[in-house]
Amino acid sequence: MQVSEIAEMAFLNLVSPVRIWPRARSGVVVRVMLVEGRHLAAGSNTCAANRYGNASIPSERFAMKKFTLSLLVLALVAAFVAPSSLAVAKGKKKKPAGPVVVGTDSAGDWGSNVDPTIAPAGDVLGQDLLEASITMADAKTVNFVIKVAALPPTGGIPEFSRFGWDFTVDGDAFAMSGGFTDYLRGVCYPLHAGTCPPPRDPGQQPFFIRQGACTVGAESLENCTLVTTVKAVFDSAAGTVTIPVPLDAIGAKPGSKIGPGSNAAFSTTIYASPAAVISSANLPHDAMLATGTFVVPKA
Ligand SMILES: [Ca+2]
């Protein structure tokens, strides 16, 4: 509060039944003593004005003038207080961007591409897709979150469930896939470099992010490159698979648009399927078409 404001309020305290006290930290405290004219006219010693030490009893007309003045003072005080309140609101930090749902899918439709009656097995395998969302894990990492109807503690039978998510970053296409374990592809992953890499341990819950011609049957498979491998989090209680991806790894920065990609094998963008070395759309699976776009928030 400015010194001039304090001085003005001190003056207002003298001429009005509206009492204004500056408070050290949080701006201004306003206390209103509404003085009813009949109490003043009757000279009642129970009226609010007398309790605060008014020695003379004003006339009813004078009391009404003071009441009008009180309203004017309130308006003035509001004019003083409002800008500071707005300043506080503007000064607050923006909340982190919440999850953006980029795709949804029906429950109970796993395997319907082969036989609708086998749908219950989708829960046992953790492959019945419900929702896909994107959110920030921290300033440098984006979370891709797949929600399923049910997720066993093992993420489905080990080496039996694989999740895929194809996306774009400002138009550049990426393919991402992985599972609770994925030793099949850790040992030999034919979808990049055209040949099996030296045997290695991909670690637990690995997700491979690739770029280039990575579809089975592509003519230039040697152009399929492994961008990075990340470690996902499987939360069976929440039924979610969360894949944290560093922004740097996919060339994303504040303001970048992470949108849906395309997958020739499944004709969609997100899928859950049995984890063969090469997943096939001919196997029972569940697929979800993502249509939403997540914009990386600016710091
Ligand atoms: Ca589903």
Boltz pocket constraint, residues with backbone or C-beta under 6 A from the ligand:
constraints:
  - pocket:
      binder: B
      contacts: [[A, 105], [A, 106], [A, 107], [A, 108], [A, 109], [A, 110], [A, 127], [A, 128], [A, 129], [A, 130], [A, 286], [A, 287]]
      max_distance: 6.0
